[in-house]
Amino acid sequence: MAETMHVIRFTKYGEPDVLKYEEAPRPAPGAGEILVKIEAVGINYADTMRRRNAYLEPTPLPYIMGGEIAGTVAAVGEGVNNLKEGDRVLGIVGTGGYAEYAVISARQVFALPDTLSFAEATTVPVQGVTAYDTLKMSGQLKPGETVLVHAAAGGVGVFAVQIAKLMGAGKVIATASTPAKRELARSLGADEVVDYTQPEWFNEVRQLTGGQGVDVVLEMVGGEIFNQNFKCLKRFGRVVIFGVASNIMPTLNPAQLMNRNHAVIGYWLVNTLSQPGLFAAAMQEVLGWIGAGKIKLIVENTFPLAEAAKAHAMLEGRQTVGKLVLLPHS
């Protein structure tokens, strides 16, 4: 009889309750692959978009989501000589991470330092690399420039505040919706914090920059917030879009970019993953900062795999800070 495992799968789109805890066949590694016993899998906003079929690409049914996994090597496929059973690894899979086991190419995994827990490790491949790339590659952040980080207490936000400072930002302004979240952002290195739920939040940002505005905005909210960003953007400023957490798609009149030489840049991690050298370089630099104690990892909410629906509801209800993680074998 084939071995089985537990997974979180959905067969229709909708609210968190479409996520079902089910049994499925345990996969086996092929040539060049390894089987990972998953000890932790990261939860991202992209997962909620997948669940609603509102992602950048269609989500086929039935579907097992989950990209960033950490665990131990359970089996190795033919031709894999650099890994062995029991090795601690971190990697990113296209799908299938909400499970007790997953198969992944041996070339897509990184050795997991003993100093990092499995849960902490899952913060890096999606959110750590997204923060790094949106600032360095897309935002073209230069030393001394000012950065506005929205949802600074969220998974990407906690990285972005810290990485911006490591890259030499002159000032980091963080937005968050509650006093506790704003205090967290300040503790991570934000120079100023702003409540973006206030109607005139953008005027406060302008005041904090002496009326000049910011050089780079990391935007993942969408809706009216997207357009309001331009009211606090400096001449030659850049808005980097990497999500639409509000689920309200904004509209843009291209002519509005001309008056102050503004730029809008899109970022999608999938494109970085298609260039293995880009992804590896970002991972190595972020992991290096973590290893040197220069980045603090925030994991305040972990859930058994069976409670994935609860985790999704909390994430969409903005009831969490930092990273949310599922523990398949807890």
Solvent accessible surface area in square Angstrom, and as a share of the most:
residue,aa,sasa,rsa
1,M,238,1.06
2,A,77,0.60
3,E,113,0.51
4,T,66,0.38
5,M,18,0.08
6,H,57,0.26
7,V,0,0.00
8,I,4,0.02
9,R,53,0.19
10,F,1,0.01
11,T,90,0.52
12,K,127,0.54
13,Y,82,0.31
14,G,22,0.21
15,E,94,0.42
16,P,19,0.12
17,D,102,0.53
18,V,9,0.05
19,L,13,0.06
20,K,102,0.43
21,Y,99,0.38
22,E,56,0.25
23,E,107,0.48
24,A,9,0.07
25,P,97,0.61
26,R,75,0.27
27,P,45,0.29
28,A,84,0.65
29,P,31,0.20
30,G,33,0.32
31,A,81,0.63
32,G,32,0.31
33,E,55,0.24
34,I,0,0.00
35,L,11,0.06
36,V,1,0.00
37,K,67,0.28
38,I,0,0.00
39,E,43,0.19
40,A,0,0.00
41,V,0,0.00
42,G,0,0.00
43,I,3,0.01
44,N,12,0.06
45,Y,70,0.27
46,A,39,0.30
47,D,11,0.06
48,T,3,0.02
49,M,26,0.11
50,R,27,0.10
51,R,0,0.00
52,R,76,0.28
53,N,66,0.34
54,A,44,0.34
55,Y,48,0.18
56,L,125,0.62
57,E,67,0.30
58,P,115,0.72
59,T,3,0.02
60,P,87,0.55
61,L,72,0.36
62,P,87,0.55
63,Y,16,0.06
64,I,37,0.19
65,M,3,0.01
66,G,5,0.05
67,G,14,0.13
68,E,0,0.00
69,I,2,0.01
70,A,0,0.00
71,G,0,0.00
72,T,33,0.19
73,V,4,0.02
74,A,34,0.27
75,A,29,0.22
76,V,57,0.33
77,G,10,0.10
78,E,145,0.65
79,G,64,0.61
80,V,16,0.09
81,N,143,0.73
82,N,115,0.59
83,L,25,0.13
84,K,135,0.57
85,E,119,0.53
86,G,51,0.49
87,D,33,0.17
88,R,64,0.23
89,V,2,0.01
90,L,1,0.00
91,G,3,0.03
92,I,9,0.05
93,V,14,0.08
94,G,72,0.69
95,T,67,0.39
96,G,19,0.18
97,G,0,0.00
98,Y,0,0.00
99,A,1,0.00
100,E,27,0.12
101,Y,25,0.09
102,A,6,0.05
103,V,40,0.23
104,I,5,0.03
105,S,29,0.19
106,A,13,0.10
107,R,226,0.83
108,Q,85,0.38
109,V,20,0.12
110,F,37,0.15
111,A,83,0.65
112,L,9,0.04
113,P,59,0.37
114,D,125,0.65
115,T,122,0.71
116,L,12,0.06
117,S,53,0.34
118,F,45,0.19
119,A,17,0.13
120,E,56,0.25
121,A,0,0.00
122,T,0,0.00
123,T,3,0.01
124,V,0,0.00
125,P,0,0.00
126,V,27,0.15
127,Q,17,0.08
128,G,0,0.00
129,V,0,0.00
130,T,9,0.05
131,A,0,0.00
132,Y,16,0.06
133,D,7,0.03
134,T,0,0.00
135,L,0,0.00
136,K,105,0.44
137,M,77,0.35
138,S,14,0.09
139,G,0,0.00
140,Q,104,0.46
141,L,21,0.10
142,K,109,0.46
143,P,111,0.70
144,G,53,0.51
145,E,26,0.12
146,T,20,0.11
147,V,0,0.00
148,L,0,0.00
149,V,2,0.01
150,H,4,0.02
151,A,26,0.20
152,A,0,0.00
153,A,3,0.02
154,G,25,0.24
155,G,10,0.10
156,V,23,0.13
157,G,4,0.04
158,V,4,0.03
159,F,4,0.02
160,A,0,0.00
161,V,0,0.00
162,Q,13,0.06
163,I,0,0.00
164,A,0,0.00
165,K,73,0.31
166,L,62,0.31
167,M,37,0.17
168,G,32,0.31
169,A,9,0.07
170,G,47,0.46
171,K,57,0.24
172,V,0,0.00
173,I,0,0.00
174,A,1,0.00
175,T,0,0.00
176,A,3,0.02
177,S,32,0.20
178,T,51,0.30
179,P,100,0.63
180,A,78,0.61
181,K,25,0.11
182,R,42,0.15
183,E,105,0.47
184,L,30,0.15
185,A,0,0.00
186,R,103,0.38
187,S,78,0.50
188,L,17,0.08
189,G,29,0.28
190,A,5,0.04
191,D,51,0.27
192,E,49,0.22
193,V,28,0.16
194,V,1,0.01
195,D,26,0.14
196,Y,21,0.08
197,T,79,0.46
198,Q,97,0.43
199,P,100,0.63
200,E,100,0.45
201,W,3,0.01
202,F,17,0.07
203,N,60,0.31
204,E,74,0.33
205,V,0,0.00
206,R,63,0.23
207,Q,137,0.61
208,L,46,0.23
209,T,21,0.12
210,G,66,0.63
211,G,35,0.34
212,Q,108,0.48
213,G,3,0.03
214,V,0,0.00
215,D,14,0.07
216,V,0,0.00
217,V,0,0.00
218,L,1,0.01
219,E,1,0.00
220,M,23,0.10
221,V,9,0.05
222,G,2,0.02
223,G,8,0.08
224,E,108,0.48
225,I,22,0.11
226,F,5,0.02
227,N,43,0.22
228,Q,25,0.11
229,N,0,0.00
230,F,22,0.09
231,K,108,0.46
232,C,0,0.00
233,L,0,0.00
234,K,70,0.30
235,R,151,0.55
236,F,133,0.56
237,G,0,0.00
238,R,31,0.11
239,V,0,0.00
240,V,0,0.00
241,I,47,0.24
242,F,43,0.18
243,G,26,0.25
244,V,28,0.16
245,A,20,0.15
246,S,32,0.21
247,N,76,0.39
248,I,109,0.56
249,M,123,0.55
250,P,41,0.26
251,T,111,0.65
252,L,65,0.32
253,N,92,0.47
254,P,94,0.59
255,A,57,0.44
256,Q,67,0.30
257,L,33,0.17
258,M,146,0.65
259,N,130,0.67
260,R,57,0.21
261,N,80,0.41
262,H,16,0.07
263,A,39,0.31
264,V,44,0.25
265,I,49,0.25
266,G,59,0.57
267,Y,23,0.09
268,W,64,0.22
269,L,18,0.09
270,V,60,0.34
271,N,90,0.46
272,T,4,0.02
273,L,54,0.27
274,S,72,0.47
275,Q,100,0.44
276,P,101,0.63
277,G,55,0.53
278,L,85,0.42
279,F,14,0.06
280,A,28,0.22
281,A,58,0.45
282,A,1,0.01
283,M,0,0.00
284,Q,113,0.50
285,E,69,0.31
286,V,0,0.00
287,L,30,0.15
288,G,43,0.41
289,W,37,0.13
290,I,19,0.10
291,G,67,0.64
292,A,68,0.53
293,G,64,0.61
294,K,116,0.49
295,I,10,0.05
296,K,123,0.52
297,L,27,0.13
298,I,12,0.06
299,V,40,0.23
300,E,112,0.50
301,N,32,0.17
302,T,66,0.38
303,F,12,0.05
304,P,55,0.35
305,L,4,0.02
306,A,54,0.42
307,E,67,0.30
308,A,0,0.00
309,A,30,0.23
310,K,115,0.49
311,A,0,0.00
312,H,0,0.00
313,A,49,0.38
314,M,39,0.18
315,L,19,0.09
316,E,48,0.22
317,G,41,0.40
318,R,98,0.36
319,Q,122,0.54
320,T,15,0.09
321,V,25,0.14
322,G,5,0.05
323,K,2,0.01
324,L,3,0.01
325,V,0,0.00
326,L,0,0.00
327,L,46,0.23
328,P,10,0.06
329,H,66,0.30
330,S,98,0.63
